């Protein structure tokens, strides 16, 4: 061990250093909360001693030393950012740490702060650690990960939320497309459809579009086909499964799994989908790369797919420092969390009377995200805070307000917030509006953003301040991984040195300081223990119960737990039918006494083709087998309606309700699809409008009329029905938010899955005799032209707009776009009124030929 390394480690145990560090944290806290401690400021000696401690620790190799070295600079910054000695020392320290984003904020690359050693170190790192294309420079930790990716066939890495995982993955994709141009097809797997647009848009600006097309649907349009072109696909697990269902699709060489913790998240109904989709890729020898937040045992993802666990890195070093507080507005107390103390310190600096006052005082003009958990709380807190602010008059914000009035409803609550420069963000926002809110936030037009757990799904919206008003996601308490995935967004790389995490208790029944201490201390040290590896919680016994129709080991098993267990049971069933070897299969046999007999029964009784089971793992095989036999015994005309009018949609859904036993499978849980059989009428009305290409604002109008006729509306917050009042803004907004949720989660996910399975079963017996209603639901239209336009990357909104107004500007052959007159469209549309449409078109067709290859 070198002398400098010993010195760096010794600082961590030095009592004088600990005293000084706690003092500067206290000074920062008091300044942040508006308590000016003039008598407690650092002496000149203490200031220089802290810089010296920071300098010594920057030579250390441990993350603790390097993080504390940087934390000192961030704490000193508020009072010393103009001090030339501070800047001089910070220049050398940050160069040594390789934190170039923060270095550019402090020194602006001025040569007066350089020593020869610093200059040499900086020049060397700038040359070695430059990103592919040379536009940026990796931090030391980022470069370590990037170098490992280049040298590995499979890899898994984790790091703090602010670490820049997406930045590294994008850089590696850039490397592949420049160093191996035209050789590889690549997939990025994301948790939700909402992230598809964000990731694909980002990649289109970085990748050579003459050689690579960025695609988001599970097919390769003829428009982008050609011997010299390769593809980067941005898929959810469902779309990857659909992609592999078509054996004519091009092979994939690389796959990047973002938010990889979703694969092994307990009792998450989407975890089995993740595992299944990645297993399919693994069987086709795709190189797998996993990125996850704050997980010390990142190798766990490689274990699940039987890869070498040597190819892994768990990064603990962060390029942005964070300060932690807990404010109890109920009992009027406040705590500060010190980095070197095990317990929070009662400080009582806060003088806030309520949360609005706290947010206004601490947030100031900086960007702040407020986590509220439920949609109802998110809207209410946003509205309540917005009422305290004056109106703003920003042209870009006003454009969005007008768009919401036209495309959603004039009484939508987001309008009230936007008028005050505030917004809310959750999964029930229309996709197009959610993206524009994110854009306004990133551009600084909105400073306060109230949100639900959508921020945990990989949405890239960092903030100076993160206010956390609840310690739950839905009904479940935060895990440390969940908490730090959210809280780690405090502090914007390239914008500031630190961020603030403020946990707030606003209501009696919300969390306490003890709850906060549990998740805020020892950040990121919670290891993942996937049940597929450990078998804990009677996992394999319950999988057996699902396969055999027996009861689970716990009588009060939640709906999410049931779907989680049933999903893995269905995958196991599929693997047995297709004779697929897997870790799931092997561990099942090891952990169950009667596993062999259970699998033997599956082999003997199953009639469903393996390729159908593989595409339908969300549906129990018992229903598939019964339905298949019924189809064999019936006439083809019994199976599918030919019209998409309400009565035909109702008849189809009522049929699916019976054959897939929705009364049992879809009627329980916190958000049941069909709480009662009458709910099918609502879904039929929604389905008919959606498949018939009805614009969203008219779908909303139709649903408001429907509820006016039905007379009752279910209020999630109170969990009871109320008489619908068309003049009640709460009722109108409840209908709109529920409708968006129902389209995304029930129509385009659950019902689509059932319909897809239904179509596969019918076709396997009767031949290709049915229209693909599952596709109509996915695309929100039955018009082949609108589907074809969406296949090449256009949104539903833009595809419908072009179909209605510019039919002469593109040519469709069958279901494929073969030519597209972009210049004519851009020339004829009103650029001011349709600025978003213009930007989307230019992004999709950037550098792309407007005629399909022959």
Secondary structure, 3 states (H helix, E strand, C coil): CCHHHHHHHHHCCCHHHHHHHHHHHHHHHHHHCCCCCHHHCCCHHHHHHHHHHHHHHCCCCCHHHHHHHHHHHHHHHHHHCCCHHHHHHHHHHHHHHCCHHHHHHHHCCCHHHCCHHHHHHHHHHHHHCECCCCCCECCHHHHHHHHHHHCCCCEEEEECHHHCHHHHHHHHHHHHHHHCCCCCCEEEECCCHHHHHHHHHHHHCCCCCCCEEEECCCCCCHHHCCCCCEEEEEECHHHHHHHHHCCCCCCCCEEEECCHHHHHCCCCCCHHHHHHHHHHHHHCCCEEEEEEECCCCCCHHHHHCCCCCCCEEECCCCCCEEEEEEEECCCCEEEEECCCCCCCEECCCCCCCCHHHHHHHHHCCCCEEEEEECHHHHHHHHHHHHCCCCCCCCHHHHHHHHHHHHHCCCCCHHHHHHCCCEEEECCCCCHHHHHHHHHHHHCCCCCEEEEEHHHHHCCCCCECEEEECCCEECCEECCHHHHHHHHCCECCCCCCCEEEEEEEECCCCCCCHHHHHHHHCCCCCCCCCCHHHHCCCCHHHHHHHHHHCCCCCCCCCCHHHHHHHHHHHHHHHHHHHCCCCCHHHHHHHHHCCCHHHHHHHHHHHCCCCHHHHHHCCCCCHHHHHHHHHHHHCCCHHHCCCCCCCHHHHHHHHHHHHHHCCHHHHCCCCCCCCCCCCCHHHHHHHHHHHHHCCCCHHHHHHHHHHHHHHHCEEEECCCCEEEECCCCCHHHHHHHHHHHHHHHHHHHHHHHHHHHHHHHHHHHHHHCCCCCCHHHHHHHCCCCHHHHHHHHCCCCHHHHHHHHHHCHHHEEEECCEEEEECHHHHHHHCCCCCCHHHHHHHHHHCCCCCCECCC
